[in-house]
Amino acid sequence: MPSDKRSGEAATVKMSELKGRPVSIVEMGPRDGLQNETTQLSAAVKAGLVDRLAASGLQRIETGSFVSPKWIPQMADSAEVFAGITRLPGVRYSALTPNMQGFERAVQAGADEVAVFAAASELFSQKNINCSIRESIQRFTEVCAAARDAGIPVRGYVSCAMGCPYQGEVPADDVAMAVRELMALGCYEVSIGDTIGTGTPQQVHEVLSRCLQETSAGQLAMHFHDTYGQALANIVAGLQLGLNTIDASVAGLGGCPYAQGASGNMATEDVIYLLHGLGMVTGVDLSRLIDTSHWICSQLGRQNQSKVALAGLPVARGL
């Protein structure tokens, strides 16, 4: 099962040992998904999406992002979305907060959790925010301290963990360093992102094994894009290392900004189908999730990217 963070090479488990194990899904559609869609939806529709996702059994939903509207205009109405949702008991509604101004707005909106982000690629960090990985993470010191004082949990994201559009290969040591720095600031969990979707199971095993030398499997999550069709296989590689948290986006909302026309976020329905096939416990009603998937695609006027949603559920298996 999960390795001790000082033990070196991480232990793997057999596929049969995954059966009955609970998995936590972090639904990214309302934030990471919609912010990369060209169609602008109303706050009421976005709130409706969040409510439908919660009703399907998803208990961790990234509901919005409190960033400058100049950066991401699709998220300008996040406060309205938070105001419009019908909160269900046991569901955690989170928000991305890159700075203190965003954090304060998220608190006012009633976010249960906030998230900060960094890149594992030094060149990506330098090109985008003109500083090193360590420097970029230290910018979140004030946000993490304020969240701790307010009793609000902070989640961290590390992007470009399996490859960078600028520098190509990203050393596993750099990914582990970013994890270590975010944990030191107080993040209870760090999501490892394959932003450009180039990762393969062997690479995922190597990178996550290195990260497991810094922290436990229970404090790591997987955020894998499906640009090259490897996301589900990569998820299995992470599950076999003991990770139990997966980021996904209903209907595969969102795209890969560094690969023109390529798919981006892994569809939540496809992830749930995989997990149920492995006998793992998600607490998600896949049929209701598929209905939500088709509904949001009709609102966006776009093709559904989920293979499971498009194919439907096999009646014979009673799923």
PyMOL commands that set and color helices and strands:
alter all, ss='L'
color gray80, all
select helices_A, chain A and resi 15-18+29-36+43-55+73-75+78-84+100-109+122-129+133-138+141-150+172-185+201-211+217-219+231-239+250-252+268-277+286-300+307-311+315-317
alter helices_A, ss='H'
color red, helices_A
select strands_A, chain A and resi 24-27+60-65+92-96+113-119+154-159+189-194+220-224+245-248
alter strands_A, ss='S'
color yellow, strands_A
deselect
rebuild
show_as cartoon
